[in-house]
Amino acid sequence: MNNKSDGKTVEKIQASGPAKSSITLKVNGVEKRLEVAPWTTLLDLLREYLDLTGTKKGCDHGQCGACTVLVDGRRVNSCLTLAIMKDGAEVVTIEGLAEGDALHPLQQAFIEHDAFQCGYCTPGQICSAVGLMNEGRAKTADEIRELMSGNICRCGAYPNILAAVQEVMLASAGRAKR
């Protein structure tokens, strides 16, 4: 389409945005097929498309850990992960850890150890701890602290978080030896 303005020809080009991409994710055990824009983060997909609001948007820069979820069993900052990059993956959020009415052992330990105050960071802390246990690298309190240092708790519940994680890790190790 050409327009003449002051004797000059100006070409107008209609820019169209990228088409949405079709992806499939297994979220909390249920397969989901979604159409998402290429820039949609996994965090936004979970919260806005699937109404799974347990995963929190904190800093939106991958520095606080409030958005931590498990992707194929590993800890991921969902605010930094494009949803289309995880096509075909298994995603577990805080909502998917419990089995029916039975809380995941870490969820129960967080309650028993009063490992939260405001609760905003709790879903990310718990998902991070589950991922930490899946990795099998942390054996000591110092290793747990170091490997969970990407999860910030502004309320300062760290001693109780550590106690909850240690309790579940010890219980899991005890069950593995039997």
Order of alpha helices (4+ residues) and beta strands (2+ residues): beta-beta-beta-beta-beta-beta-beta-alpha-alpha-alpha-alpha
